[in-house]
Amino acid sequence: MSTERAPPIIDFSSFYGEDPTAKQSLIQQVRSACETFGFFQIINHRIPESLQQDILKQSEQFFELPLEIKEKYNKDIGGFNRGYERLRAQNFEKKAEGDLKEGYYFGTHLALDHPYVVQRKINLGPNKYPEDVADPERFKMTADSYFKAVEKLAHDILNVLAATLGLDENFFQDYIDTPIAILRLLHYPPQPADASPDERGIGAHTDFGGITILLQDMIGGLQVWNRDNSTWVDVKPLEGALVVNLGNMMMRWTNDRYVSNLHRVINKTGQERYSVPFFFSGNPEFVVKCLPSCEDVMNGAKYPPVSVEEWITGRYADTYGAADDKKAIKDLSAHASNAYA
């Protein structure tokens, strides 16, 4: 099989149409992608290219600010995991000093008196918007508009995923209510020519939650593990397209029927790279347990039920160093074993 085989590009327009044959084709394409790569790109998804370009532009303007200004919005200030994340804050492979990227977090915006905020549910609370960018109101409007649009798209994708699994179209209704959902603006500086072979924009990892929807610029650098021939393949940027991938939660939910695949970023282009991933993990109190249609006939479910909040809290502890380093490496290795199997 060719080493060039990469995640498929899927036309999502039939989801919004009335042709049942086209919709069935879409369902089959998504099912196949979920069972093989766990990754696919979608086009004709109803998020305007103008909004995509706007969010990338606002991101670039923020990251051009001096470090001391960006640090005013550090995500550790305020207690809601919103705001700026410094360069090399994450370290997925534990080989270099940290991943060569910086970021900015937004999430589901909730008032301080919302019950989930009072209960300190993870990643739920008010957003933090920078005032030092060229046009603060434009920045806020763009971030909020993009978040709203990509969250709606996440609902549409979950609708299709339900169909691929033979579930009722309303199966995910409780899951999508008041979700843990994170939008991150990411900046990847170019890797130095003399960088260590272990240097990564972001190290090989699998995502934590249900689904991820990624907007990437045209620079490139995203790579996905091809399990068929044990090679890394490039996910080449396509103007207007969005990359969709499944997270560990969805793999667990489907009893490993669907793949949460390893991916990484290596930016050797000599240019600045920007991307905007949206991580949708669902309602913190929702309990994820093996879908009946995915249980093994002989052995049943591989994993016990777990709440969204419990699952996400554990994944954050591993990758941000709150947990023992050996445990983090063991956990990554376990995910890698699943993806390589």
Secondary structure, 3 states (H helix, E strand, C coil): CCCCCCCCEEECHHHHCCCHHHHHHHHHHHHHHHHHCCEEEEECCCCCHHHHHHHHHHHHHHHCCCHHHHHHHECCCCCCCCEEECCCCCCCCCCCCCCCCEEEEEECECCCCCHHHHCCCCCCECCCCCCCCCCHHHHHHHHHHHHHHHHHHHHHHHHHHHHHCCCCCCCCHHHHCCCEEEEEEEEECCCCCCCCCCCCCEEEECCCCCEEEEEECCCCCEEEEECCCCEEEECCCCCCCEEEEECHHHHHHCCCCCCCCCEEECCCCCCCEEEEEEEEEECCCCEECCCHHHCECCCECCCCCEEHHHHHHHHHHHHCCCCCHHHHHHHHHHHHHHHHC
